[in-house]
Amino acid sequence: MKARIQRFITVSLTCIVFAGVGLVAACGRGEDRITNTPQSTLGASATEIPSSATPTVTQTPLPTATPRMPYEDYLSLDLPEGAIARLGKGAIYDVALAPDGSSIALATSIGVYRYALDSETELLQEMWFLPTNMPMTSVAFSPDGETLAVGSYNNYLCPKGAEKLELGSAYIKEPAVLLIDVASGLPLQVFQQGDSTDDMRISRLVFSPNGTHLAVASFSDSFFHNIGGFDVFNIGDGTSTKELDEPADDVEWWDSLDSLAFSPDGAILATGLGLMKSNSENGINKVYEVYTWDLASADLLSRLTGFEENISSLAFSPDGTTLASGTDDGTAVLWNTEDWSTIRTLYGSGNPVDENSIVSDLRSHSSVLEFSSDGSTLATGASDGTVKLWNTANGSSLGLLDGHETALADFAFSADGSEILTVSYDGDTQVHNLSSGTSVKRYKLAGHEVSYGVEISADGQILSRDLRDGWITLHDVDDPSVLYSFSGERPVFSTDGKMLAITAPNNSIQVRDTTSGEVKFTFSGHSDEIKTVTFSPDGTVLASGSADTSIILWDVDSGVRRYRLWGHSETVYELAFSPEGNTLASEAGDSAIMIWDVASGRRLIEFKYAESDLELGGFMYDGDYLVCLRITYPDHEVILLDPTTGDLIDSIYTEPTTYRIDIAPDDSMLVTSTFFYGSQIIPFGVSSDFRYPQVQITGPGIAFSSDGELGAYSSFWDVVLWDPASGASINQFSGHNAEVVDLAFSEEAGILASASYDGTILLWIIAP
């Protein structure tokens, strides 16, 4: 089951990358496809930017920043009601470098951080943290580095109260922009952006070169169509001097607004947009354009067209003669600002989609552009973490820099142009020597990874957090500070919780002692990637399935291999022991389910249906039933098989896109989880008046206590504690700022753990 959850999370993250960043096919090869639309096509008169009403500037007491807080103190900071600890420092939604390269600022799911670059230790030292009760999605430094602008997010599905930023006793409407003092971390000012019932977010912020104005791009994923716009605020008095909130006449609606840039003199603002336009032949199609605006006259200067990818970054050259527009694969187009003609296209070498990076749906951009101080060099970053350097005079390539594992968020050239400082969305900060093309310093950041799995051992003492970057962290439930962290994937506890098995490099398995964290055994024998591992109920046998199509049974006490099981013709994805541990069920990519005798290693039976895929659920009723998911596209059904004869006992139709089956510990019910339809409960062996949960089950997070008397499931961002017998909701916990994706009980400690895409795990009290 764990392997299937991991496969679901991988698919979900990929879907999130597509949904949030708006990535499409690679940019077209050919300068004739990038053109400027003359102003005459827009009509006889210039388009005016309507003035907006003066927004409210809130002067009520603002949240207090906490300076230099050690990691352990986050466990009790600003906790929601019912929670006793928080693990993790929040998912990173945007990153910005200070102009002098001395620090970075993070906009995260739970607040704002500033980290200083310690050149002696090559560590990122936390300077302060400003907690908020909503995600912060964009961040930018002022030109003098003294002020930080941070934008927030309004999600209409978020928990009650979390959709507003609390400022003392007052609330402001969403989305909002905060101005923060960089030195102290104390908020200085708030710009009120108006009320919205949609998923409105601040997608990009940029200061004018003299620091007197702030351009704010906001975007909403509306149910019927998307809404976008930008404001230019006068920072001195908080007034909005320009506002663009309506598309042009030939545009049905805006699909994205992901990039902004001021010209060096502050007179021009460039905006990158995704637009949905009517087409008489094909209906509505999506196009990407750059609008440039004269801020003094409110005239639309030009519309630069012909892009085939999302325009995720814009930058003017220091002398203002060139505008560079960038797309997610690192490709840039250079424009002459005198007549807005195309100078040349610089083709990037990065992948437009980086499936291995966690790019949240709140991140609106995944590439960046930066000119050197003399304008002779342009750096273009791609979503795969690479940086390409260009000679702006002739368009020649000056080299490629790599070393980052996720998309680039910001650059800064050194004053003499000999080095470039780069930071990616995981907070990894590097100093590159441009002459050698090597990374000479690297500042790593920990604690902001996104968790997609949480598990509590049977003794209720150890909590495992499996992170997307391949690190596993162990915590003690009584004292949730970090005990051990180590690299690995697919962690699974033994039944008694005293051992933890993880897949390690070189197709090996490490079995660690959870008390000491030390490696007890290292099992090696597979020739390809290990996809699943599981302990037998008594903890004496460990089974592993691999892409080499084999299954290996390991003796945990001696560390030796018992049997290698051959029979599947494709990758083995799932394994499950029967309750007694005498048989093992396996699922592979060949759409077959096999049952094996653990004592002899002999294959007992094979289940296979023509033109159907089979996925393993698990055993029920002391091993008398084997639960599987049968998929005959587009139909899905749960089937119960006799594991000794292969006979079909029963079948139950379930929703399309079902990917997971959970079995209650007392075998009273099955819960099937789907991508789009929430979860469906299938009662077994209970009375006809069985009562279903009173709140909708929406996500993949669902768990039962070991005795089956308590259940918990995710409902969007919330966690619901549930009585499976009565269907009644016992309690509802609100505090996450993104979807809850996994849950785990510890009855002994009276704790429920919830993992969320917001990069945190919350521990909730479920018993007095």
N, C-alpha and C positions, 0 to 999 in steps of 0.2 A: 504493500500500500504506500509506503514512503516513497518508493521510486515513482509511482504514478503521480503522487503529489508534486514531486520535483519536476516531472515532465510537464504537469499542468502549470507550475509557476514559470518554467522556462517559456512556455507558449504565451502565458499571460504577460510576462515582461516584454516579449517581442511584440505582442499586440499593443501594449502600452507605449512602446517606442514608436510604433507606427501612428497610434492615435494622437500622442502628445507632440511629437516633433514634426509630423506631417511629411515624412520622407517619401520621395517617389523616384522615378527612374533617373539615371545619371544625366547630367547637363549635356545638351547637344553639342556636337563638335562642329563648329563653324561660326565665324563671326557674323555672317550675313543673317543669322537667326536672332541675333541680339540687336534690336533696333530702337530708335527713339521715335515716339509718336509726336509730331509737331503740335504746337499749341492750337493751331487752327482747327484741328479735329474736335476740340472740346466746345466749340461754339464761338460766337462773336465776342462775348465778354469773358473776362477772367473769372475763374471760380473763387468766390470769397470764402474765407474761413469764418463762420459766425462767432461772435463773441459769446462767451458763456457768463452765467451769473457768478458773482463772487462766491466761492465756496467758504464754508465755515472753517476757521482755523481754531482748533481746540486748544485751550490753554489750561485745561484741568490737569491734576496731577497725573503723571505718566508712569508706566511700569519702571521698576527699579532694576538696574543692571547689577549683576553679581560679578565682581572682579575676581579673576584668577581662581576659579572654583575647581577643586580637585574632582576627578571623575566620580568618586564615591558619593559626593554630595548631591549629584544629580538623582540619586536613588530616592530622595525625599523632597526634591524641589518642585514646587508648583504642581502637586499631584491632584488629579481629579478625585471627586468623592468616591470612596470605596476602595481606592488603590493604596497600597503600602509601599510600592517601589516602582521605579522606572529603570529599565535597562536599555542603554543606547542613548545617543545624543541627538537623534533626529536625522531623517533623510535630507540630503543636500539637494536643494532645488536651484540654487544659483551661487556663483562664486565670483568675487571681484578682487583684483590686485590693487593695492595702494599705489598711487602714482610714483612714489619713490621705491617701490618694491620691498618695503620693510615689513608688510603684513598682508594678510588676506582677510576678507569678510565673507561669511557664509549666511545665506538665507536658507533656513531649514524648516522642516515641518513643525517644529515646536518653538522656534525663536531665532535669534540672530547671534552669531558668534564673531569675535575677532581673534585671530591668531597672529602672533608675531613670528618672523623667521629668525631663529637663533643660529647665527652663522657658526658659532663655536661648536655647538652640539648637533647642528643640522636637524633640529627638532622644531615643530610648530608649537610654540608656547601659547596657551590660551590666556588672553588678556581680560576678556569679559564675555558674559553671556546675558542676553536680554530675553527672558522668557515671554512668549505670547501664547494665546490660546487658539491660534489659527495658523495655518501654513504661511510662511513668508516666501514669495516666489521670485523676487528680483532684487538685485542689490547693485549699487554703484557708488564709487567714491567721487567726491568733488575734486576739481583740478588741484586744489591746494592740499588735498588729503586730510582735511580737518573735519569734514562732514560726510556722513554716510546716508544715502537714501535707500530705503527698503520698501518694497511693495508687497501687498498681501493678497489673499485669495478668499473668495466667498463661494462656498459650495452649499447649495440649498439642501443637500442630504446630510450635512454635518450635524452633530449633536446639538441639542438645544443649548443656547448660550455660547457655543464655540464659534458661531458664525460672526461674532462681533468682537472687536478688540476692546478689552476693558481698560479704561483710563481712569483710575481712581474710582469714583462713583458714577462716571459717565460712560456712555457707549458711543462709538461712531459707526456710521454706516459703512458697508463694504462696497468695493474694495478700497483700501486706504494706503497712503504713502506716509511713512515716518521718516523724519530727519533725525539722525542720531549723532551725538558728539563722539568722534572717533576715539578721543583720548579716554573718556570716562565710560562710554557706553550708555550714557543717559539720553533719552529722547528729548529733542528740542522742539519739535513741531509736528503737527499732523495735518495733512491735506485731506479733506473729506471729498470723496469721489462720487457720492450719490448712492441711491439704494438700488439693489438689483435682486431679482428672484432667480437669476440664472447663475451658472457656474462662472462668475466673473473673476478674472485674475489680472493683476498687473504683470504684463508679459515682458516689458523692457523699460529701463530707466536710463537716462543719460543727462548729464549736466552740460550746460553751455560752457564754452571754453573759459569765460570769465567767472563762472560759478554763480551768476546772478539768476539763472533760470534753470528749470528742470523740465525736461520733456518726459511725458509718461504715456506709454502705450498700454491700453487695457483691452481685454478680449474676453468674450463670453461664448461658450459652447451652448447655444440655446437649443431647445428641443426641436423647434421648427426651422430656424436658421440662426446663423451666428451673428453676433453683434461685436463691432470693434470701434475703436476711436483713440484719439490721443489729445492730451492737454499739454500746454506749455505754461508752467506756473512761474510767477514772479516770487522768488524765495523770500524776498524782503517782507512783503505784505500778504503772501498767500493767495493772491488773486490769479485767476486763470486768464492769460492774455490771448490765447488762441485755443480753439477747440475744433476738431474735425470728427464728426460722429455720423455722417451720412455718406454712403457711396456715391460715385458719379452716376450720371443718368444711364449709362450703358451697363451698370453693374447691378445684379440682383441683390447680392449681399457679400459681405467680407467673410472670407474663410479663415484668415489668419492675419496677424499683425505682429511680426516677430523682430523687427530691427528698426533702429533709429540712429541718426548721426547728425551732429551740428557741424557746419563748416567752421574753419578756424576763426573767422570773424563773427560767428554767431548769427549771421544774417540768413542762412539757409538751413532748413531742416530736411533731411532725406528720410523717407519711411519706406520700408519693404512690406508688401502686402500680398496675401493670397486672395483672389477675387473670383466669385462665381458669376459668370456672364451668360447672357442668353445667346443661343445660337440657333438660327432658323433650321439648320439641318440636323444638329445633334442635341437639341434641347439646351440644357445648362451645362457648361463646362468650366473647369477651374483653370485660371491663368495666374501667373505671378508677375508683378510689376513693381517698379520703384517710382514713387512720387517725390518730387522735390518742390519745396515751398519757400517762397520769399516771405519771411516772417514779418517784415516791416509793412509790406503792402497787402499781405494775405493772398497773394497771387500764387496759383499753381504754375510753376515754371516748366515742368516737363513730366512726362510719363515714359519711363524706360521699360521697354517690353521685350518679349522673346524668350524669357526664362522658362526652363522646363523643370526646375526644382524650387523648393522653398528658399526664399531669400532670408537667410538666417543671420546675416551680419552686414553692416555698412561702415565705411570709414573714409574720411577725407584725408588727402595728403596734407602735410604741414603748410604748404603754400596755397592750398585751396584750389589748385588747378585740376585735380583729379579726384574722382569719387570711385572707390572700389566697392563692389557688391559681391558677397560671398554666399555660396550654397554649401550644403551639408557634407559634400565630398571633398571640400577644400578648393573647389574651382572658384576663380574670381574673374570678374569683368571690370576693366578699367574704363572710365567714362571721362571725357573732356568736359569740364564744368562751364566752359565758355559757350559751347553750342550743344552740349549733351550728346555728342556723337561718341561712338565706340572707338576706343583706342586699341584695345586688344583683349583677348581672353586667355587667362592663365589656367590651364587644366590641372586640377588637383589629382592626387594619387590615392586619396583615402577612400574607404568604403562608405557609401552614403548611409548605410545602416550598420551600426555596430551592435550585433546581437548579444555580445558578452558584457556590454556596459549597462548599468541601470540608469535609464533615462526616463524619468517620471513623466506622467502626462501633464504635470504642471510646468515642466521645462519647455519653453517655447523656442529655444535656439540651441544649436549644438555645434556651431562653428564660430570662428572669430577671425577678424582681420586686424592688422596693426602695421602702420608705417613706422620706419625708423625716424629719428628726429630730423635727419636731413632729407628724408623722403626718397632716398636712393634704394631702399630695400622694403619689400612688402612681405610680411609673414602671413600665411594662410593656414588655419587649423581645420582639421577634419574631424568627423564624429568618431573615427577610429583611433584618435589620440595622436596622430602624426602632424608635424608642422613642416610646411614647405616654404622655402625662402626664394624670393624672386628679385631680379634686377629690374626695377621699374622703368629704366630708360629703354631697354631693348627686349624685355620679357624673358630673358634667359633664366634658367633654374640655377640657384646658388647652393642647393643641397636640401636634404631631407633630414629632419630630426624626429626621433621616435623615443619610446621609453614610457609613455603614458598608456594606461590600460583602459581609460574611458575618454569621452569626448572632451576637447579643449574648451575651457570657459573664458580664459583671459590671458593676455600677453603683456609684457613690459620690456622694452629695450633698455639696456643700460645707457647712461649719458654719453659714453664714448662709442656706442654702437658695437662693442666687441662681444657682448653677451645678450642673451634674451632670457627672461624669466617667464616660465609657462606654468599654468595651473589648470588642472582638469577637474571634472565634476565630482571626483571622489576626494578632492582636496590635495591630491598629490602635487607638490610644487617642486619644480626643477630649474636649475640654472644651467644653460647651455652655452658653451664656447662656440661662437659662430665660425671661427677659423678652422677649428678641428671637427666641428659638428658633434661633439660629445657632451654628455651631461656631466658637469663637474661637481654639482651639489644636488642633493635630493632631500626634500623635507616631507616626511610621511605624516599622514593624519589617520587616527584610529577613532572608532566609536560612533561613526556616522554611517556605517554600512546598513543596508536594508536587509532585515531578517525575513526569511520566508519559512521558517520552521522553528517550533518550540516544543520541547519535550521534557517531562519531569520523570525522574526514575521512580521505581516502585517504592523505595524507602523514603521518598519525599524530600530528599536532601540536595540533590544535584539537578540543576536546570541547564539544559543544553540549548545553545542558540546557533543555528546553522546559517552562516552568512553567504551572500551571493558571490563574494570574492574568494570563496574557498577556505574561510577561516571558521573554526568552531570554538566557542567559548563556553566554559563551564562556570557555573555559579553555585554557591551554597544558598539554599532557600532561606535559612535562618539569618544569613549575612550575605546579601546578594551582590557584594562586590566581586570582581572577577577573581576566580581561582586560577584557571589555566586557559591559555589560548594556544591553538596550534593549527597548522594547515591540514586540511582534509575535507572530504565530502561524505555525504550519505551516512551520517552518524546514527547508530542504533544502540540502545542500552540492552544489556542482558536483563533477564526477568527480575533478578534481585537488585539490579542497579549498581552492582559492584564493578562491572566492566562496560567499556564503551568501544565499539568497533567502528572504524572509519576507513574509507577508501583513501589510499595514499598514492603518491607518484609511482611510476614504473609498474602499474597494474598490481599493486600490492594492497594488503589490508593490515592495519595496525589495531591491535587489541590493547587498550589502555586501562590501567587501574584508575577508577574515578576518585579514589581517595588521594593518591599521590600524583596522578597525572602521568605517571611513567608508562612507557611501552612495555607490556608484558610479553607479547609475541608479535612478530611480523610474518604474515603469510604471503608467500609468493608462489605463483604457479599459473596464473592466467596469462595469455599472450596478447590480450587486448583489454580495452577499458572495462572495468567492473561496474556494472549498472545497479546491482542490488546486493545487500547483505542482510542476514537475519539470524538471530540466536534461536536455538531450540528452547522449549519451555523450561527445561531443567538447566539450561545454560552450558551444557557439556559439548554441544555441537554448534558450529557456525557454518551456515550455508552461504555461498556466494555465486552470483550469476553474472555472466560476462558477454561482451560483444564477440568473443571467440566461440560462442554458441554452447559453451560447456557450463556445468554446475560442479562446484567442488564442495565436499563436506570436510570440514576441519575439526580435529579434536582439540577443544579449547584447553583441556588440562595439560596435554603433552605438547601442543603446538605442532602436531604432525598432520599430514593430509590422510584422511580415511579413504575417500573415493573421489574419482572424477566421473561425472555422469554425462554421457553423450546421448543425444536423441533429437534435440532441437536443431533445426537447420538455419536459424537466424538468432539474433541477439536475445539473450534472456533478460527480461525486464523486471520480473516480479517473482518472489518466492514466499511461501507461507507454510509453516509447520502446522500439523494437526494438534489439537489440544494435548494429546498424550505424547506428541513428539515422535511417534513411530513412523509417520509418513510425511512427505514433503510434496507440496503442489508447486508447479512452476508454470510461468507464462512467458512466451517469447514472441518475437515479431513474425513467426511463421503461422500465427493465429491458432496455435495448438496449446492446450493445457495438459500437462502430464503429471501423474502421481508416481512417486518413488518410495521404495522401502528404505528407510534410513539405515537399518541394521546391515543390510546386504548391498545397498546401492543399486538394486534391481528396479527397472521400470515396471510398474504394475499395470498401468492403464493410460490411454491417451484419448483426450476428447478433441474432436475436430468436426466442424460443420462446413459443408460446401458453401462457398460464397459468403462466409461470415467470419468476422473477427471475434476472438474471445479474449476477454481480459479478466484477470483473477481478482475476486473479492476476498474470499477467505472461507474458513470452515465455520459451521454452525452445529449446535446440538451435539457436543462431544465428538465432533468429526463425522456425524452421520450425513450431513449435507455439505456440499461444496457450492459456494455462491460464486457465480460468474456473470459478467456482462457480455451479452451476445449482441453484436452490431452487424446488421444487414442493411447497409445504407439505403435510405436515411433512418431506418427503424432501429430502435434500441430496446432491449428487454433484459430484465434480470432473470436468470435461470438458476434452478436448484438441481444439482446433479447428485446421484449416488456415487461417492468416490470409490466404491468397491466394484460396482457393476457397470457404471457408465450410463445408467438409465436416467432419463429426464424425469424428474419428480414434479416440477411445476415451473411456470414461467409467468412473469408479470411485466406488462408493458411499462416502459419509462420514457421520459422526455428525450428528444434528440439532444445531442451534444453532452449526454451524460458521460462523465469521465472518472467518477470515483464512487465507491460503495463503502459505507461505514456500517459495521455490525455492532449493535448494542451488546455490552458484556453479558447480559442475561438472555441474549438471543430473542428478545421480545420484538425487535424491529430492525429494519434496514433503513439507511438514509442514503439516497442517491443524490449526488451533486452534479449540476450542469453548468455550462458556461453562461447561459443566458436566462435560464428559467428558475434560478434559485435551487433549492433542494426539495426533494420529495420524500415523504416518510411512508414506508411500507410496513404496517404492523404485522407481527407474527405471534401466534399463540396467545392472543389477548382477546378480551371480550369485544363484542360488536359495538359497544359504546365507547370505543377508544377515542380519546380526545387529542386533537392535533395541537401543536404550539399555537399560541395566541398572537405571535408576532412573526412576520415573514422571515424565513430563512433565505438570505440573499447570497452569501459568499461561500467559499470553500472551507472556512473555519468551523468545525463541528467536533465535539468531544463528549465522552461519557466518563463518569467516575467509574472506578474499577468494579463497584457493586451494581452499577446500572441505575442507581437511585437518583442521580443527578445528571443532567445534560446541559450543555452550553453550545450556543451557535452564534454566528455573526449575522447581524442585520445591518448591512451597509457598514458604517463606522462604529456601530455599537456592539456590545456583547450582551447576550441575554442568557441568564441562568434559568433553567427550565426543569420542571418536574415531568419526566416522561410518562409517569402513570396517569396524571390528571390533565396534562397538557397546559397547566398553569405556568405563567412566568413568575419566577420567584424574585428575580431582581434584574435590573437592566443597568449596565455600566457604560458610561459615556466618557470619553477622554482621548480616544485616538483621533488623528487628523487625516486618516486615509483608511482604506478598506482593511478590515481584520481578515487575515489569511490563515491563521492556525491557532489552536487552543490546546491547553493541556491542564489536567487536574493534578493536585496533590492533596488528597483527602486528609492525610496525616497532619499536614501543615495548615490545612484549611485555606488553601490558596488555589486560585484559577489564574493561569498565565495566558495572555493574549498577545500574539505577534501581528504586526501591521506593516503595511507598505510605508507608513510614516517613519520607519527606521527604529521603532522602539518596541519593547516588550513591557507590558504593564502587569503587575501582580495585584490581583484583587482578593479581598477577604470574602470567603464564602461561608465561614462558620465563626461563631463567637470565639 
